[in-house]
């Protein structure tokens, strides 16, 4: 009799940002607004997105592989965006 591997729950935190060499119109607009708000010291604003999700997997390596696949297939447009993520096991 084969026992199925025990699955664990993980939380992933994903950051998706425009590639450094691409124009970020939203970031540029916010950078420009900083001066109008009396914050001229703030510059170089880049706007991206932060995503959290839960994944069920047999171990952390498998969870990381699933998160990477999700980023490549759906969460990040790799032509225009880069991504990074961390995965932690939930208690």
C-alpha positions in Angstrom: 0.0 0.0 0.0 1.4 3.4 -1.1 0.9 6.4 1.2 0.5 9.7 -0.5 3.2 12.2 0.6 2.0 14.6 3.2 1.3 18.0 1.6 2.3 21.2 3.4 1.0 24.7 3.0 3.3 27.6 2.0 2.8 31.3 1.6 4.6 33.1 -1.3 5.3 36.8 -1.5 6.0 37.9 -5.0 7.2 41.3 -6.3 6.7 42.2 -10.0 8.5 45.3 -11.3 9.1 46.8 -14.7 12.5 46.0 -16.1 15.1 48.7 -15.2 15.7 49.7 -18.8 11.9 50.3 -19.5 10.0 53.5 -19.0 7.7 53.4 -16.0 5.1 56.1 -16.7 3.3 55.6 -13.4 6.6 55.9 -11.4 7.6 58.9 -13.5 4.2 60.6 -12.7 4.6 59.9 -8.9 8.2 61.1 -9.0 7.0 64.4 -10.6 4.3 64.8 -8.0 6.7 64.5 -5.1 8.1 68.0 -5.8 4.5 69.4 -5.7 4.0 67.7 -2.3 7.1 69.3 -0.8 9.1 66.1 -1.1 11.7 67.0 -3.8 14.2 64.7 -2.1 12.2 61.6 -3.4 13.1 60.6 -6.9 13.4 57.5 -9.1 10.0 56.0 -8.1 9.2 52.7 -9.8 5.7 51.2 -9.5 5.1 47.5 -9.5 2.8 45.0 -7.8 3.1 42.8 -4.8 1.2 39.5 -4.8 0.7 36.9 -2.0 -0.6 33.5 -2.5 -0.8 30.1 -0.8 0.4 26.9 -2.4 0.1 23.3 -1.3 3.2 21.2 -2.0 5.2 18.3 -0.6 8.2 20.5 0.3 9.6 24.0 -0.1 11.5 23.2 -3.3 8.3 22.0 -4.9 6.4 25.1 -3.7 9.0 27.4 -5.2 8.8 25.6 -8.5 5.0 26.1 -8.6 5.3 29.8 -7.7 8.0 30.2 -10.4 5.7 28.5 -13.0 2.8 30.8 -11.9 5.0 33.9 -12.3 6.2 32.8 -15.8 2.8 31.8 -17.1 0.5 34.4 -15.6 1.7 36.8 -12.9 4.5 38.6 -14.8 4.9 39.7 -18.4 8.5 38.7 -18.8 9.0 40.9 -21.8 8.3 44.0 -19.7 8.6 42.8 -16.1 10.9 41.0 -13.7 9.9 39.2 -10.6 11.3 37.8 -7.4 9.6 35.8 -4.6 10.1 34.2 -1.3 8.3 31.1 0.0 7.7 30.2 3.7 6.0 27.2 5.2 2.8 28.0 7.2 2.6 26.6 10.7 
